[in-house]
């Protein structure tokens, strides 16, 4: 009888313990997330698992839904406008973010959640997701601009890639590299290719000159002297110095451009760090043996050393249950801003982290076969001395549309003066109802 009582007691204890476990799992706070990139959703789920390990008393059950880019942003905007149907968290791409700042902003401010990490991160990365003095989104990467060089082409022209520090150095190197090898009067090898249907050639130069689309006060500065100077410099690379041409296919993601890189017709280009992932995915293994990453050339000593491009900020919508807000904010900062999270941004997603203190972590200091067996993060870190911020505002998406459709094409293909290109863009914005000053 005693043995039977003991056995029943043990079974009762096991049931009680297991029951507690079930209740604990059921007590996890549900959070929903919309993404347009599946890998982002998987990353956030992995971060939720890390959160649960570190915070067993406040577990999270994160579920995500991956929706096509345009549809997701349209669905999110519609849900916010009607006041129902939005997820707790959502990814908002940088060019779309400003759309959600027109009128009442229906995202939860994240300032207090970010505050403990401001000393660790490159804070200028928060600028694109800032409105009315508040931070509303946290990105997946820094997206710092770097140079990509084909060392085989440079060395054949007698150029040491590490001798290029300033844009003047770049131009002089480009004059040696750019060659008409078949004698038809047109160079068949150019130092650089310039986008005419996207912003990644023009915007970084504008920002590194101190310009951009908006300033920190939320004013449109598209026709600023700094932007005029930057676009004149870009145009001069083509027509005055003769070392660059319009990119094949209009942008640096076109198959024709990838072919140009593979077959050695373009010696260099500047793009955000995340463009590193395009090389193993789209180009030949032979290119991997000669391609290297280096810091951006600088315009002047003490000036901006690089800036940022692209991005996706995760936000918390105001349709989240009020009881979940603080937990969601803490989790989002944990998932994107902690040291381990920033290491994971590289190991899981292949992105450059926002925290510079992780750039010396062994997980980042790895030699990469796709980039001549070098350690790219040594050079990426070297370019982060003074990162130019990029500010967005209500008409930021419209500016990108204008510049992609006509602005950069007119600048490079039609050789229109930068002042005329930017004035035309400002006139279009004014017709749309934007406050362009003056």
PyMOL commands that set and color helices and strands:
alter all, ss='L'
color gray80, all
select helices_A, chain A and resi 2-26+38-54+69-82+94-101+111-115+123-129+151-156+161-163+167-177+202-208+225-239+255-262+273-282+285-288+322-337+339-349+356-358+369-371+376-382+396-412+418-431
alter helices_A, ss='H'
color red, helices_A
select strands_A, chain A and resi 29-35+60-66+89-93+130-131+134-135+138-139+145-150+190-194+244-246+266-272+291-294+312-316
alter strands_A, ss='S'
color yellow, strands_A
deselect
rebuild
show_as cartoon
